[in-house]
Amino acid sequence: MKILYFDCFAGISGDMTIASLLYHVDEEEFKKQVKKIALDNFDVKIEQTRKKSINAKTFKVLYEEEHHHHHRHLKDVREIIEKSDLEEEVKKKSIEMFEKLAEAEAKVHGKSVEEIHFHEVGAVDSIVDIIGTAILIHMIKPDKIVSSPLPVTSGFVKTQHGLMPVPAPATAELLKGIPVYKSDIEGEIVTPTGAVIIKTLANEFSGVPDMTIHSIGYGAGNKELEIPNLLRTYVGEEEVKKNLSR
């Protein structure tokens, strides 16, 4: 059984997720697939960096500012996904993530799902992050996805709605049902995009499962933290425990 494990010791965001998962696939094939997204005038940039002396990848979406729409409804995002020349499984998983996000935003703001405007997450880069993650999962084809518990930090983050406590209210809503622990790091390290990705994908939350690791990925975040600002992923085969009873 193929296992994909998310080691979220420094949190999780959309760009960190893609950068980390790229270690487990053919990078050029991913670039071909991501260009099938029905958005105009965007490109992706994948580079190498180092965080606390650890080699890692970065992922960035490049787009022309005049084509960058900050406010999209769920129906607009659904239309982008449905128009895209992507595998049906990728479309289904992408829509599921946006629906979960819309439900969280609706709960926080006291509106219906269809009334919700996606602000930061309606931007080109966040749309590509979420659909790109679904593409990578389809390419890796894990039988099971497991994640570590997520760190919860303190402080405030600047949003379209003004300063919000960390985790942002929509992020906190998405974290319901997920094991978390207190981190002394200041600021946002689990973003709404990261939270909805892991909530949708993970089958369970635990420490590293019994597995034989075949590949390891490191996706770098933008901030400089006291710890390496990285999302680590493992892909491997589940170890079958031997029955030692006589």
N, C-alpha and C positions, 0 to 999 in steps of 0.2 A: 504493500500500500504506500503510495507516494504521499508524503506529508510536506506541507509548507508551514513553516513556523515564523511568526512575527515576534521579534525580541524588541519591545518598545521601551527600552530603558530611558531614552531621551524623548519619548512621546512619538507622535506620528502626524504626518501631513500628507497631502496628495503628492507633492513633488518628491518627498522623501520615499514614499511608497514606490513610485515608478522607478526612481533611481536605484533603489535596492533590488527590485524585482528584475531589472535589466541584466543583472549578473547571471540569471538562470535561463536566459533565452538568447536567440540570435538577434543582436541589436539592429542589424540592417532590416531584418524581416519585420521587427516591431515598427521601425520608421515607415515602412511601406503600409502597414496596417493602420497606423495612426493617421496617415494622410487621407484615409477613407472617410474620416469624420466630416460631415457636411457643414463645415465652417470655412469661410473665405479668408484668404490672406493670413494664414498662420503657418508657422514652422516650429520645429523643436530643436533644442540644442542640448547635447549630452556632452559633459566634460568630466575630467578627473580632477579631484581636489584632495586635500588632506585635512583631517580633523584630529587634533592631538596626536599627530604622526601616523594616523591610520588612513590608508588610501581608501577613497570612496568616489562614487559617481554623483554628479549633480544633474538635475533635469530642469530645463526651463522652456516655457512656451513663448515664442516670439510672435508678435502680431502687430498690425498697423493700428494705431490709436483710434482712427476714425471709424474703424470697424469693431471697436471694443464697446459692447453694450453692457452697462452695469446692471440693468434691471430686466430680468426675464422671468416670466411665469413658468410654472411646471409644464403647461401645454407647449410653450415655446421650446423648452429643452427636449420634451418628448418628440416634437417635430424634427428637431436637429438629429436626434438619435435614429428615428424611423427613416429619415431621408438618407442616412449614412449607409455606405456599401459595406456593412459589417456582418459578421456571423450573427444569426438570430440569438444565440446564447449570450453573445456580447451585448446586444441590444437589450435583452431581457434583464441582465444583471445591472447594466447602466441605469435603466429606468427604475429598477428596484431601489438603487442607492438614492436617486433623486427624489423618489416618492417618500422614502424614510426621512430624508432631510426636510422635505416640505411639511411632513407631519410634525416634525419637531418644531419647526419655525411657527407653524399654525398654532400649536399648543402654547408656545411662549407668548405669541402676540395676540392670541384670542381671535384668530381669523380662520376662514376655511382654507383648505389645502390649495384650492384653485385661486384664491385671492393673494396668496403669498408671492411677493416679489423676491427672487433670488438676487441678492446684491453682490457681495464678493464671490459667492459660489455660482452666480450667473455669468461671471466673466469668462472670457475665452480660456484663460489658463486653467481655471478650476473645472470647466467642462471637459477640457482635454485630459486633466488629471484623473477625473473619475472614469471617463470612457477608456482612457489609456490603461488604467488599472484593470478594468474588465477585459481588455484585449490581452494583457499580460497573464491574467489568470487563465484565460482560454488557451494561451500558448503553453503555459506550464502544466496545465491539466492535473492539479493535485487531487487526490482522493479525499484528503482531509486538510482543513486549514485550522491551525491552532495559534492562539496569541497569548503572550504574557499579559498579566494585569497591567492597567494603564496608570501612569503617574498623574496625579492631580496637583496642580501648582496654585500659586496665589498671585495677586496683583490685578492689573487692569489691561484691557486691550482696546485699541481704537477701532471702531466699526462705523458703518454707515448710520447706525443709530446713536452714535456717540460712544463715550467710554463705557465699557461693560466689564463686570467682574470676570476673572478667569476662574474656572472655565466659562466661556461665553454661554449665555442661557441655552441656546440651541444645542451647543456641545454637551452641556450638562444633561439635557433631556435625552440626548443620544446615548449618554453613558449609563442610563438606567438599565439595570440588569447585567452590567459588566463589572467585574471586580476591579477596584481601583485602590491606590495607596497614596499617602501624602508624600509629596516631594518638596524639598526646600528650594527648588529652582523658582525664580521670579519670572512671571510672564507666561505667555501662551506657548505651550509645546504640543498640546493636543488640539489641533484645529477642527472646525466643523467638518471639513472634507476628510481629514484623517479619521475622525470619530465615526462618520457614516461608512467609510470604507471598511473599518475593522468590525463594526457592528453587523454589517451585511455579510461579510465574507467568513468571519471566524465561526467554526463549528463548536469550539470550546475554548476556555481560557485556563491556562495552567503554566507550569514551568515547562522546560524543554521535554518533549516526549521521548520515550525510549526509541531511538532511531539511529540509523547509519547516515551521517551527513555526506552528501555528494557535492553540494555547492553552497557558498555563503555570499550574501550580498550586503553591501553597505551603501545606504543612501543618505547623503548629507543634507542637513537643514541649513538655513541661511544664518541663524544666530550663532554667536560664539558663546558657549556655556562653559561652566567649570568642568563639566564632563564632556566627552566627545558627543557632539550633536549629530547623532547617527541613528538611523533605523537599520537594524540588522535582521536579515532573513536567512533562514536555512531551508534547503530542499533536500529531502532524503527519503529513505525507506524505513518504514516502521519495523522495529525489532520485535520479534515474537518472543515473549517471555517463556522460558522453559518451565515446565511444571516439575518442581523439585520434590513434590510430595511422593511418598512411597506407598 
